[in-house]
Amino acid sequence: RQTTLRAAQGLSTSQLDFLPHPGGNSIGMLLAHIAAVEEGYYLGTVEGQDVDWETPARALGEKGREALRGRPLEHYL
């Protein structure tokens, strides 16, 4: 976690939204994905809840590219 936080420190919204290629994932998308997968794992294993693995942050892809942009770093942290 500390390594990721250090690497992301100070990134602007445009840097977080940058796509390396049209079908890729941005840094912001990947930060959201890390948190969403951790939450899903906790809910599924510890809480015994059904988890929606098709949310934009968990599934990424086109859903993530549409939903996860224009947000500051604080949103992902």
SVG drawing of the C-alpha trace seen along z (x, -y; Angstrom):
<svg xmlns="http://www.w3.org/2000/svg" viewBox="-25 -18 32 35">
<polyline fill="none" stroke="black" stroke-width="0.4" points="0.0,0.0 2.7,-2.5 4.6,-1.8 1.4,-2.5 0.6,-5.7 4.1,-7.0 4.0,-6.4 0.6,-8.1 1.4,-11.1 0.9,-14.4 -0.7,-13.0 -3.1,-15.3 -6.5,-14.4 -5.3,-14.4 -2.4,-12.0 -4.8,-9.7 -7.1,-9.7 -4.4,-9.1 -4.9,-6.0 -1.8,-4.4 -3.9,-3.1 -7.6,-3.1 -8.4,0.2 -6.1,-0.3 -6.7,-1.2 -5.7,-4.5 -3.9,-4.9 -7.1,-6.1 -8.9,-3.0 -6.3,-0.7 -6.3,-2.5 -10.1,-2.1 -9.7,1.5 -7.3,2.3 -9.8,0.9 -12.9,2.5 -11.4,6.0 -10.2,5.8 -13.6,4.7 -15.3,7.5 -13.0,10.1 -13.7,8.9 -17.5,8.8 -17.5,12.2 -15.2,14.1 -15.5,12.4 -19.1,11.1 -20.4,13.9 -22.3,11.5 -22.9,11.9 -20.5,9.6 -21.2,7.8 -18.0,8.4 -19.2,6.4 -19.1,2.9 -16.9,0.5 -14.1,0.6 -14.1,4.4 -14.6,5.2 -12.6,2.3 -12.7,2.3 -15.2,0.1 -17.3,-0.3 -14.3,-1.6 -13.2,-3.9 -16.7,-5.5 -17.2,-5.8 -13.8,-6.3 -12.5,-9.6 -12.3,-13.2 -11.8,-12.5 -9.0,-13.8 -6.5,-11.5 -8.3,-11.9 -11.3,-10.1 -9.2,-7.0 -7.5,-7.1"/>
</svg>
